[in-house]
Amino acid sequence: MEQERLESSPQVTPYKCHVFVCVNDRGGTRKSCADGNSKEIAVRLKEAAKARNFPPGEVRVSQSLCLGLCEFGPNVVLYPQRIWFKAVTLDDIDGILDTVEKALKKQA
């Protein structure tokens, strides 16, 4: 395994805001984020982020597995901002991206 600091590698650009959408499916009777259409939320959120034309290296939207609060899902987390959205629906996508934009302005 190789390990290196991000600052030392010109090929690696750390994102100013990494948006994680939980798409975990527990199956069975236990609630999980996938029960709330989180895969569709992740796809639409990524499309909407691209449409906002964030500069390269600023925003990344990724699907993740369990974030640990399934009963409140679907969950979306902004990192490193430590902003957590719970019970997310498709109607929340613009609001999430508005929050991303505000967070990026604070970092500037």
PASEBA-1860 file (N, C-alpha, C; in nm, 3 decimals):
! residues 108
1> MEQERLES> 0.085/-0.117/0.000/0.000/0.000/0.000/0.089/0.123/0.000 ~ 0.055/0.219/-0.085/0.126/0.346/-0.087/0.044/0.452/-0.018 ~ 0.113/0.540/0.049/0.044/0.650/0.117/0.121/0.777/0.089 ~ 0.049/0.883/0.050/0.114/1.012/0.035/0.014/1.122/0.066 ~ 0.067/1.234/0.105/-0.019/1.348/0.136/-0.072/1.408/0.007 ~ -0.198/1.451/0.008/-0.260/1.507/-0.112/-0.184/1.626/-0.166 ~ -0.128/1.709/-0.077/-0.059/1.829/-0.122/0.064/1.798/-0.206 ~ 0.121/1.679/-0.191/0.245/1.647/-0.260/0.223/1.590/-0.400
9> SPQVTPYK> 0.102/1.566/-0.439/0.075/1.503/-0.568/0.000/1.598/-0.660 ~ 0.060/1.637/-0.773/-0.009/1.728/-0.864/-0.130/1.665/-0.934 ~ -0.140/1.531/-0.939/-0.252/1.465/-1.005/-0.377/1.459/-0.919 ~ -0.363/1.479/-0.791/-0.475/1.465/-0.701/-0.524/1.604/-0.660 ~ -0.651/1.631/-0.687/-0.710/1.758/-0.647/-0.813/1.731/-0.540 ~ -0.787/1.775/-0.417/-0.889/1.757/-0.315/-1.007/1.849/-0.345 ~ -1.126/1.799/-0.327/-1.245/1.879/-0.355/-1.272/1.972/-0.239 ~ -1.318/2.091/-0.269/-1.352/2.186/-0.164/-1.480/2.144/-0.092
17> CHVFVCVN> -1.565/2.071/-0.164/-1.687/2.017/-0.103/-1.718/1.882/-0.168 ~ -1.716/1.779/-0.088/-1.749/1.645/-0.135/-1.885/1.609/-0.078 ~ -1.980/1.585/-0.167/-2.118/1.555/-0.129/-2.137/1.404/-0.133 ~ -2.165/1.346/-0.018/-2.186/1.202/-0.008/-2.336/1.173/0.007 ~ -2.389/1.088/-0.080/-2.529/1.048/-0.075/-2.532/0.900/-0.038 ~ -2.592/0.868/0.076/-2.600/0.728/0.116/-2.702/0.655/0.028 ~ -2.657/0.545/-0.031/-2.746/0.462/-0.113/-2.754/0.319/-0.057 ~ -2.718/0.305/0.070/-2.714/0.174/0.132/-2.852/0.109/0.136
25> DRGGTRKS> -2.855/-0.020/0.103/-2.979/-0.098/0.107/-2.958/-0.214/0.204 ~ -3.022/-0.208/0.318/-3.008/-0.313/0.419/-3.090/-0.436/0.385 ~ -3.191/-0.420/0.301/-3.278/-0.532/0.271/-3.363/-0.568/0.393 ~ -3.455/-0.655/0.375/-3.536/-0.698/0.488/-3.628/-0.590/0.541 ~ -3.652/-0.594/0.670/-3.750/-0.503/0.731/-3.687/-0.379/0.794 ~ -3.555/-0.372/0.804/-3.489/-0.257/0.865/-3.478/-0.143/0.763 ~ -3.512/-0.023/0.806/-3.509/0.093/0.718/-3.366/0.124/0.673 ~ -3.354/0.169/0.549/-3.225/0.213/0.497/-3.247/0.327/0.400
33> CADGNSKE> -3.141/0.397/0.367/-3.153/0.514/0.279/-3.207/0.478/0.141 ~ -3.173/0.358/0.092/-3.222/0.317/-0.040/-3.374/0.309/-0.044 ~ -3.436/0.287/0.070/-3.583/0.282/0.076/-3.646/0.416/0.037 ~ -3.570/0.523/0.050/-3.620/0.657/0.021/-3.575/0.711/-0.113 ~ -3.546/0.621/-0.208/-3.511/0.663/-0.344/-3.375/0.734/-0.350 ~ -3.283/0.697/-0.263/-3.155/0.768/-0.256/-3.069/0.751/-0.381 ~ -3.082/0.641/-0.452/-3.002/0.625/-0.575/-3.044/0.728/-0.679 ~ -3.173/0.750/-0.692/-3.223/0.853/-0.785/-3.181/0.992/-0.737
41> IAVRLKEA> -3.185/1.014/-0.607/-3.140/1.142/-0.552/-2.994/1.166/-0.588 ~ -2.911/1.064/-0.573/-2.768/1.077/-0.605/-2.746/1.112/-0.752 ~ -2.817/1.044/-0.840/-2.803/1.070/-0.984/-2.847/1.212/-1.017 ~ -2.961/1.251/-0.967/-3.014/1.386/-0.995/-2.928/1.495/-0.933 ~ -2.876/1.470/-0.815/-2.790/1.567/-0.748/-2.661/1.588/-0.828 ~ -2.606/1.481/-0.879/-2.485/1.491/-0.961/-2.513/1.570/-1.089 ~ -2.625/1.541/-1.153/-2.663/1.614/-1.275/-2.683/1.763/-1.246 ~ -2.750/1.793/-1.136/-2.777/1.933/-1.099/-2.647/2.006/-1.064
49> AKARNFPP> -2.554/1.937/-1.000/-2.425/1.998/-0.968/-2.348/2.030/-1.096 ~ -2.351/1.939/-1.193/-2.285/1.964/-1.322/-2.348/2.084/-1.392 ~ -2.479/2.096/-1.383/-2.550/2.206/-1.448/-2.514/2.342/-1.387 ~ -2.470/2.341/-1.262/-2.430/2.467/-1.197/-2.288/2.509/-1.234 ~ -2.218/2.425/-1.306/-2.084/2.458/-1.357/-1.986/2.500/-1.249 ~ -1.977/2.423/-1.144/-1.875/2.449/-1.043/-1.738/2.434/-1.108 ~ -1.641/2.516/-1.071/-1.506/2.501/-1.127/-1.448/2.363/-1.095 ~ -1.358/2.313/-1.181/-1.296/2.183/-1.155/-1.230/2.179/-1.017
57> GEVRVSQS> -1.249/2.068/-0.949/-1.188/2.049/-0.818/-1.266/2.107/-0.702 ~ -1.379/2.170/-0.729/-1.454/2.232/-0.619/-1.557/2.138/-0.558 ~ -1.636/2.070/-0.642/-1.748/1.990/-0.590/-1.747/1.852/-0.654 ~ -1.769/1.753/-0.571/-1.782/1.615/-0.619/-1.903/1.554/-0.549 ~ -1.987/1.486/-0.625/-2.102/1.414/-0.569/-2.073/1.265/-0.584 ~ -2.078/1.193/-0.473/-2.049/1.050/-0.472/-2.157/0.974/-0.397 ~ -2.179/0.851/-0.441/-2.267/0.761/-0.367/-2.183/0.694/-0.260 ~ -2.242/0.675/-0.143/-2.171/0.606/-0.035/-2.261/0.497/0.021
65> LCLGLCEF> -2.199/0.411/0.098/-2.278/0.313/0.172/-2.313/0.374/0.307 ~ -2.343/0.294/0.404/-2.404/0.339/0.528/-2.328/0.452/0.597 ~ -2.401/0.557/0.629/-2.349/0.669/0.707/-2.388/0.658/0.854 ~ -2.464/0.554/0.887/-2.491/0.522/1.026/-2.619/0.576/1.086 ~ -2.696/0.651/1.012/-2.822/0.704/1.065/-2.938/0.668/0.973 ~ -2.949/0.541/0.944/-3.047/0.492/0.846/-3.190/0.535/0.878 ~ -3.224/0.538/1.006/-3.362/0.571/1.042/-3.400/0.714/1.006 ~ -3.302/0.799/0.975/-3.330/0.938/0.938/-3.314/0.962/0.788
73> GPNVVLYP> -3.284/0.858/0.711/-3.250/0.873/0.570/-3.367/0.901/0.479 ~ -3.332/0.926/0.355/-3.200/0.930/0.297/-3.114/1.044/0.353 ~ -2.985/1.014/0.368/-2.889/1.108/0.425/-2.792/1.158/0.319 ~ -2.758/1.286/0.330/-2.658/1.349/0.244/-2.566/1.428/0.337 ~ -2.435/1.414/0.316/-2.337/1.484/0.399/-2.243/1.564/0.310 ~ -2.215/1.688/0.354/-2.115/1.772/0.287/-1.987/1.764/0.368 ~ -1.879/1.727/0.300/-1.749/1.715/0.366/-1.649/1.805/0.295 ~ -1.569/1.880/0.362/-1.539/1.880/0.505/-1.626/1.974/0.588
81> QRIWFKAV> -1.731/2.027/0.530/-1.815/2.126/0.598/-1.892/2.069/0.717 ~ -1.906/1.937/0.722/-1.977/1.870/0.831/-2.123/1.913/0.837 ~ -2.185/1.926/0.721/-2.327/1.960/0.713/-2.403/1.833/0.674 ~ -2.504/1.801/0.753/-2.579/1.677/0.736/-2.723/1.709/0.700 ~ -2.771/1.646/0.594/-2.912/1.658/0.555/-2.977/1.522/0.577 ~ -3.093/1.521/0.640/-3.162/1.394/0.662/-3.302/1.401/0.601 ~ -3.360/1.285/0.577/-3.492/1.274/0.515/-3.497/1.351/0.383 ~ -3.391/1.338/0.305/-3.378/1.410/0.178/-3.473/1.352/0.074
89> TLDDIDGI> -3.532/1.442/-0.006/-3.616/1.402/-0.120/-3.561/1.471/-0.245 ~ -3.616/1.436/-0.359/-3.575/1.500/-0.484/-3.599/1.651/-0.479 ~ -3.700/1.693/-0.406/-3.730/1.836/-0.394/-3.624/1.914/-0.318 ~ -3.534/1.846/-0.249/-3.431/1.912/-0.168/-3.301/1.939/-0.245 ~ -3.291/1.891/-0.367/-3.164/1.900/-0.441/-3.117/2.044/-0.457 ~ -3.204/2.133/-0.499/-3.162/2.273/-0.517/-3.116/2.334/-0.385 ~ -3.186/2.305/-0.279/-3.148/2.358/-0.148/-3.012/2.307/-0.102 ~ -2.984/2.181/-0.130/-2.853/2.124/-0.095/-2.744/2.195/-0.173
97> LDTVEKAL> -2.765/2.214/-0.302/-2.663/2.281/-0.384/-2.651/2.428/-0.349 ~ -2.758/2.491/-0.306/-2.749/2.629/-0.256/-2.658/2.633/-0.133 ~ -2.672/2.534/-0.046/-2.588/2.526/0.073/-2.442/2.504/0.034 ~ -2.418/2.420/-0.067/-2.282/2.399/-0.117/-2.223/2.532/-0.164 ~ -2.299/2.608/-0.242/-2.249/2.736/-0.292/-2.217/2.832/-0.177 ~ -2.303/2.839/-0.078/-2.278/2.926/0.038/-2.152/2.882/0.113 ~ -2.134/2.751/0.129/-2.016/2.699/0.198/-1.889/2.733/0.122 ~ -1.894/2.724/-0.011/-1.776/2.756/-0.091/-1.742/2.904/-0.082
105> KKQA> -1.843/2.989/-0.077/-1.818/3.133/-0.063/-1.752/3.165/0.070 ~ -1.792/3.093/0.176/-1.731/3.115/0.307/-1.584/3.073/0.307 ~ -1.551/2.970/0.228/-1.414/2.921/0.221/-1.324/3.014/0.141 ~ -1.383/3.091/0.050/-1.303/3.175/-0.041/-1.235/3.289/0.031
END
